[in-house]
Amino acid sequence: MSENVSPARNTPELSIPPKEAPPVPEPGPGPVSRWLSRQDFDHQVLEPDHLGVETIAVEPLALQPVAAALKTFGFDYLQCQGAYDEGAGRCLVSFYHLVKMGSFTGEGCAEEVRLKVFHDRATPAAPSLYGLYRGADWQERESFDMFGICYEGHPHPERLLMPEDWQGWPLRKDYVQPDFYELQDAY
């Protein structure tokens, strides 16, 4: 029997056949999605995020009832709300990271779920979650200010970061930056 010997280390080289990558499973419904289905809420299961957190898409008009149901199910903390642009000619997306604080033990992770709402670029609108989660106040205002997504029923629907007379939505991928912006006297 002859063996291939590595001259650098004087050890036999082993030829191990490459492992086949396991097939990537289709995103299946997680526990929150199954609960929403039992409650007759229309939603779509998306691929989990990079941390493995369940992600669910809902229609804009279904956002408030689904969020209210999730709050009664124990998801009582809005960790984060934001938005992003999928690219010119594609959707604007609002996202909501909800946490079930009652499940937090201090030793492990609390239960989490991600909600996404896909908006038409021409008329991006969804109901505000300010009435359910007070923390949505400035976060929804920032999403409005940067992307132009209107959160209907928000008590302070005005710009947060940009001047009130600013034209356009600076974080949209199709935004054209003005050549200049006239600075006004601060006095």
N, C-alpha and C positions, 0 to 999 in steps of 0.2 A: 504494500500500500504506500503510495507516495503522497506527501503533503506539500502544499505550497508553504514555504517558510519566508516570513518577512525578514529581509536582511537587516533592517534597522534594529529590531528587537529580538531577533532569533526565536520568534514564536510562530506557531502555525496560523495561517489566515483562514478564517472560516467564511464560507459563502452562505449567507443567510438570504433566503428568498425574501423579496420585499413584501411587506404585509399589505393586503388590500385595505383601503380605507373603508370603514363601515358606511353604509348608506346613510345619508342625512335624512332624518325623519321629517315628514311634513309636520308643520306646527299643529299640534292637536289641542283641543280645549283643555285649559288648566282648571283648577278648582273654582276660580272666580267666574270664568266663562261658563262652566257647568251650572253654577249657582244662578247666573244671569239668565241662562236658558230655561231653567226651572221656573224662573219668575216671569217668563215670556218677554224678555227684553231682546230686541233685535240688535245684533252686534256681529262683528267679524273678528275671528282669531287671527292675530298677526304673529310673526316670528318673535320669540322672546328677545329681550334686549341682550347686550353683551354680558350682563350679570346673570342671565337666565330668568329675569323677572317677566312675568306674564304681561303681554301687551295686547290690547283690545282696541279695535276701531269702532267708533259709533258715528252715526249721522249727526249733523249739527243740532237738529231739533230734538234728538234723543239724548243729548249730552246732559241736560239738567236732570231729567228723570233717572237716568242711569247713575249719575253721580249721587243723587239723593238716596237711591237704593243702596249704593255701595257704602254711603255714610251710615245708614241704618244697619248694614251688615258688619260694621266695625271699622271701616276705612275712614277714620275721623280726622286725619291730618293731611293737608295738601302740602307735600314736601316742596314741590316745584311746579310752576306753570311756565310755559314758554311757547315759542313758535320757531319755525324754520321754513325756508323756501326750498322746494325740491328742484328748482331750476326754471328758467324762462319757459313759459308755456305750460308748465306743470302746476301741481297743487301747492298751496300754502298749507302748513300743518300746525295745528295747536296741539300741545301735549300737556298731560296732567299726570304727575307722579303722586299717587295716593298711598298712605301708609296706615296700617292697622296698629295703632300704638298700644292697644290692649294686649297684643300678642308679643310685645317686646319684653324680654326677660332680663336683659342686661348682659346675658351670656351669648346669645345668638342674635340672629337678624329678625327684625319685625317683618310681618307679611307685607308685601308691596304689590301694586298693580299699576300699570301704565295705561292711560287712555289716550287715544289719538283721534283727532277730528280733521278730516281732509276737506279743505275749502276750495271752492272755485275762485280763481284769481280775480274775476270781474266783480264779484260781490261776496267777499269773505266775511261771514258773520256767524255768530253762535251766541247762545244765551250765556250771560255772565254767571259764574259760580260764586260771586261775592256773597250772595245770600246764604250759601252753604258753608263756604270757607272764607273767612275774612282775609286770610292771607293772599287771596287772589287779587286784592285791590291793586297794588302797584305792579304786580306781575302781568295782569291783563292790560293795564295801561301801557306797559313797556311793549308788549306784543302789538298793541294797536299802533303805538308810536313808530315802531321800527318796520312793521309789515303791513299795517293798514287793516288788520282784522278787527272788525267791530264786535264788541261784546255787549249785546243788547241787554238792557236792564242794569248796567253798571252805574253806580251813583256818581262817578266822577269821570265821564268819558272824554278826557282831554289828554293832550300830549304830556309826557312825563320828562323826557330827556331833551327833545328838540324844542326850539322856540315855537310858539303857537302858530306863527304865520309860515312855518316851514312847508315847502311843497314837496310831496312825494313821501316814499317810505324807504329810508336809507339801507335797510338790510335785505331788501328784495334783490334777487340776482339780476333783474332787468332794470334796476334803478340807474338813471343817468345823473351823475353828480353835476350840480350847477357849476359854471365857471367861477362864480364868486357868490358870496352871500354878504349883503350890505350890513355891516355892523352898525348898531345904533348906539347913541351916547348912553352911557351908564348913569348919567347924572339926571 
